[in-house]
Amino acid sequence: MPYQASSALAGEHASKLGHLDVLKSPLVNKICQSFEEPLPTTAPTVTSWQPLPVGGQQRDFIFAIDGSLQIIQQERPPYRAVAFVKTALLMIDRPALDEINPREPHPFAVRDMLANAAVYHATALPLRNVAVPNMSVYDAVRQAIFESIEDQSLGGEPMHTLRWLAYEKWSDQHRSLPDFECPHCHSQRCSLPYDAAKGPCPNCKAEVLITDFLGFHQDMAPDAAPDGVAGSYMQVHETLMLFTGIRYYWDHARDVLKRALFIKDGPLSVRAQYSKLVNPIRRFLAHAAAEGYPVAILGQEKSGTFYDHLQVIGPFAPDESLFLPGDGYIKGEVQHRPLGGMPYGKDTNYGVKVFVRFNRYDQMVLNIPTGLYEPNPGYDQLLGADAIFATLPALISARFSGALVPIELVNDVVSLSTYPSAHILEIFADAAVSKGHHAGPGS
């Protein structure tokens, strides 16, 4: 590890010749030679591709959900850091989308279609060395998350959705909040009464927030929050935006759910302690299907282990086919880990993986819910699958391989790109901190 540069002296550089001794090893030379040799082009042992279904009913209303994150850190001590997060929910009328040229979409046509079609949320979280009067970073982030989810520019709808999921309000059982760790006394028996957004801890009587139930405080120290807290907040808020649309129609116009398709950029999962939302989501989706309103949701993974695996097996798959990998296949062929232990995704995923190949140019890793957890799902257990695969061909973009137009459009709404947006945010953050302001929630 080299010494870093300072304002007075240059940094240390690694030796340009230090690797020569390593190359004297016969084993290292064999590994390097093997690395350069192409792998044999034999077909992977996947025999369970099945034809895409036909005859499903296309969905008319397309909802797309995505989020974006930029962490701005000063390059000089004390290395202040602020995270900017943006999420969006975009509603698209599929007949209107059919009028857009998928290869060369006219910008005015896209503008007209998107007018008044998107709702978005934006906030900022202080992470390190940002002073908030009379509050530690720990408490400032807790409060910022609560106020951000309560975002009044969205009418407080994400907070209504969080309470709807956490208390499973569709079931009319008036459950109290499941036990969670108190952010003050760290008792594991903290809870809130039915539908409460805040209240006293039963043990220490300090005020706790419904967002503490998710466990953001478990990742923080008193004086700093890691970058992962901002990423987790974005992931949770994307999920809340997704289910805000579903909750609204469930409460006010359930028949619309039979005509709607919800598309999330990224997997249908919530990781670590935030996965407390997963089982309520599964139970609701199973309940909705049992009531005759199966909700059609899909997530698309555009990178990662499953995407990389599809690049290996996809070229050998038949056109217009799909493959559902089970628990054993995922562990052995995708993750390359022992087959024992906890089933893949049991605590974190509310959608199962589906590899899809439409043609030589368009193949995708999709996530589709089954309701209750299924380690080895069959096609008949995928909720709304016939409608999903009837609608997807009309949504495929010609601009990128394996791309969906709704995801492209919502990407544009939430984008906080490295340049120029990140530079603008950095200027804003520096100016705010220099004036003594703290970065808090906003929209």
N, C-alpha and C positions, 0 to 999 in steps of 0.2 A: 504494500500500500504506500504510494508516494506521499511526501509532504506537499501540502497545498500552498498555492501562491498567496502572498499577503500584499498589503499596500506598499511594503518596503522591499520585499525580495521575491524573486521568481519561485515557482514551484519546482519540485523534483520530478524528473522524467524517468520512466522505466528504461532499463537497458535494452538496446536494440539487438544485442547479441546473446541475451540471457537464455533464449530458447534453444540454442544450438546443442547444449548438453542433453536436452530432452530428446532430440532427434537421434541420438546415438543408440537409444533403446530399440532392440529388434521388435518388441511388441508394439511400440509406438509407431514404428515404420509400417508394420502390417496393418495397424488400424488406419493409418493415413492412406495406404494403398486401397484398402477396402472402401474407405470413404469416397474415393474418386471413382470406383467402379460402379457402373449402373446395375440396379437390381434387376433380376429376371422378370420379364413381363408376363407372369402367370396370373391367371384370374384369381381373385380372392375367393375363399370358400364361403360365399354367401349364396345360398340356394333358395332362400325364401322371399325373393322379390315377388310381389303380386301386382296384377294390373290395377291401374287407377280405376276407381268406380265411375260409372256413368249413370246419367239419369237423375242426379240430384237437382234440387231446386236452387237456383242462384239467389244470393242475398243482394238486396237493393241498397242497404245502408252500410257503409264501410266506416269503421272507426279505427284510427291509427294512433298509437301511443308511443312516445319516445322521451328520452331525457338526455341532457348534456351537462357536463361538469368541467369547470376550469378551476384549478388551484393556483392562486397567485402568491408567490413567495418572494420576498425581497432577497436580493443577492448579497446583501451586506448584513452584518450583525445589527440587531438581534434576530434577523431572519423571520420577520413577521409573516404570517400566512393567513389568507382568507380564501374560502371556497365559494365560488359562484355556481349555483345550480339552477337549471331550467328544465321544466317538463311541459309537455303539451298533449292535448287530446284533440284530434282532428276528425271531423265528420265529413264524409264524401258521399255524394249521391252517385251510385254506380252508373246510372244512365248518363249523368253529366260527365263522368269519367270516360265513358265510351267515346265521347266527342273529342277527347284529347289525343293527339297523335303520339303514340308511345315511343316513337323513334326520335322525333324532333318536336317536342311539345312547345307550342307557342307561348311565350311568357305572359302575354296578355290573357290568353285563354286560361292559363293556370291561375293568374291573379283573380280573374272573375270567378272561377270555381271556388277559390279559397276565401273569397270575401265573406266575412262573418262565419267562417266554418271552423275556426280553431279557437280553443281556449288554452291559455298557458299560465304557468306559475313560475315565478323567478324569486330567488332568495339568495342570501349570503350568510355564511356561517364563519365566525371567528375560530381559528384553529390554534394558532400559536402567537404568543407575545402581542396580542391585541388587547389593550386595556378597556374593560367595561366597568364604569363606575359602580362600586359597591357590589360587584359580582366577580366570582372566579370564572375562568374560562369554562370550567365544568358546568356551572349553573347557567352561564350565558348561552352555551350551546343548547342545553336542555330547554331553556325558555325560548330560544330562537326557533328550535324545531317545533315546539308546541304552537307558537304564534304563526309559523309558516304553514303548518298543516291546517290551521284555522283561517288561512288566507281569506280575508273579506272581499278581495277583488273577485274571488270565485264564489262568493256567497257562503263561505264556510263549508262548501260541499265536500271537500276531501276529509274534513273532520267528521262530518256526518257519516261518511263512508267508513272511516276508521271505527267509529262507534258501532255502526251497523254490522261490521265484520267481527269486531272483538267481542261484542255481546251477542252475536248471532241473532240479531233482532228479527230476521225473517222467520225464526222458529217460534216466536211468541212465548218463549219459556222464561223470560225475564231473569236471565242468569247474571250473576255478578261477574266481575272480571276475573279470569283465572289468576292464581297466585303468581307474583313476580318479585324480583329483588328490589327492595326499597333503595332509592338513590342516596338516602341519608344514613339510615342505620344498617342498611344491607341485610335486613331481615328477609328471608325467602318467603314470608307469608304475607306480603303486602298485597292489597287488593283495593278495588273500588266498587261501590254499589252499582246496580244496573243503570246503564246509560249515563253515568257521571263522567264528565271530562276532567275533573280534578277533585281532590278531597284529601283528608288527613290519612297518614299511614296508621293502621291499627296498632302498630307497635310503638313508634316514636312520636306520633301525632304531627310530624312535619308534613307540609303540603306535597303531594305527589300528583303527577300529571298522567293522563292516559297515554301519552307518548312514552312515559317511562316504562310502561308495560312492554314496549318493544325492545328495550334494553340498550339504547344508545349509550347510557352512562357506564355500562359495563366495559366499554372500549376506551374510556377516557381517564386521564389523570386530572387532579385538581387544577393544574395550570396549563394544560395543553390537551388538544384532541388530535389523534392521528388522521391522516388524509382519508383513511378508510371509513371514518364516520360520515364524511360527505358523500362518498360513494354509496354507502348503505342508505343514507337519507334519500338519495336520488332513486335507488332501487325501490325503496318503500313507497315513495311518492308516485313513481310510475305505476305501481300496483294499485295505489289508491285512485289514480286518475282512470285507470282501466275499469275498476269496479264502480267508480262514480257513475259512469254511463250505464253500466248494467243495473246498478241499484235504482237509478232514476226510472228506467223503463219497467223494472220489476214492480216498483211501487205505484207507477202512474199509467203505464200502457204496455202490459206484458206481451201483447200481440206483436209489438215492434221487435221484440227479441227474436221472433221467428223469421224476421226479415233482415236481421243485422248480423254482421261479421265484425268481430273485434280482433285487431292485429297489433301485437306488441313487438317492438324492435328488441330482440334479445330473448333469452329463455324465460319460460314460465316457472320461476323459482324465486324463493326468498331465503337467503343463506343465514347460517349461524343462529344467534338468539332471536333474530328478526323473523325466523321461520314460524313463530307463534301464529302468524297469519295464515299459514299454509293449510292446517286442518280445518279451520272455519271456511276457507275458500272451497276446499274439497267437499265439505258437507253441504255448502250452499249449492254447488254445481250439481251434486247428486240429487239434492232436494228439488231443484228446478227441473231437472230431467224427469224425475218421478211425477212432477205436477204437470208434465206435458209441455214444458218450455225449455228444451235443451239449448244452452247458450253456446254459440259457435265462437270459440276463441282459438287463436293460434299465435305462437311466438316464432320468430325467425332468428336463428343464430347465424351470424355472418362471419364469425371467426371462432377460434378455439379448437379444442380437441376433437369434437364431433364434426366440425366443419372440415378439419384436416383429414379425418378418417374418410369422409365422403369423397374427398379428392382421390383417394386410393381405390375405393370400391365403386364409385359412381360410373367411371368409364366402362365398366364391365356389366352394368345393369341394363336391362331392356328399357327402351323409351316408354314413357307413360306408365311408370311402375313405382311402387313404394315398398319400403322395408321397415318393419318395426323391430328394433333390437331389444331383446329381453335382458334381464339382469345379468345372466351369465355371459352373454355376448358382450355387453358393455364393459364388464369387469375384465374379461379376458382379451378382447380384441381392440377395444378403444382405450381403456384406462391402463391395461397391462398390469393388473394387480391380482392378488389371490382372490379366488372365487368365494371364499367364506366372508363372514362378517355381515354387517348391516346391508340390506338390499339397497341398490343404487337409488338415490333420490327419495328414500322413504320419508325423511323428515323435512326435506327442502323443496321438492318439486310438486307443483300442481298440474303439470303437463308432462306427457311422455314423449320421448324422441321418435321422430318419424323421418327417415331418409326418403327423399322424393327425387325422381329423375323424370323431367318432362321431355327433354330432348338432349342432344349433345351439348347445347349451350346453357341450358337452364336446369340446375339441380339445386336442391335446398335441404337444409336441416330445419325441420319444423318441430314445434312442441304443440301438442293437442291434449286437452284435459280428458281424463276418464272419469271424473268425479272422485270416488274413493280410490285409494292407492292401489295400483296394479303393477307388480314387479315384472310380469310377462304379458303385456296387453295384447289382445287381438283387435282386429280392425273394428269389429262390432262394438267394442267398448269405447271407441273414440267418440266423444260427444260432438254432434253436428258435423261429422266427417263428410257425409255425402254432400252437404251444402258447401262445406269448405272447398272440396275438390271440384265442385261444379263452378264455383266463383273464381278460383285462383287463376285459371287460364286467361281470363279477361283482365287480370291485374298485373300480369307479368310485363316488366319494362324491357324495352329494347336498348336501353342506354347502358346497362351493366348486366353481366352474366348472373343469372339467378336472382335478379332484383324484382321487387314488388313496388309498383308505383305509389301506393299509399305510404309505404315506409320512406321512400325517397322524399315525398312531399313533407311528411312530418319531420324528417331530418332537417329540412331547410328551416322549418319553424323554430326548432330548438337549438340550432347550431350555435355553439360558442367556439368557433374555430380558432386554431392556434394563431392565425394571422388573418385579419387585423383585430378580431374581437378580443383575444387574450391581451393584446397590447393596450387596447382601450380600457379593459378592466383593470389592468395593472396601474395605469395612470390614475384611474378613479380611486383605486384602493390606496395608493400612496397619498393622494390628495386628502382623502377622508381621514386617514390615520394622522397625517401631519397637522390637521386641524383639531385633533383630539376626539374625533367621532369614533364610535365603534360600528363594526359591520353587523347589522341585525337583519331581521327578516324584512322582506319587501316584495313587491310584485310589480 
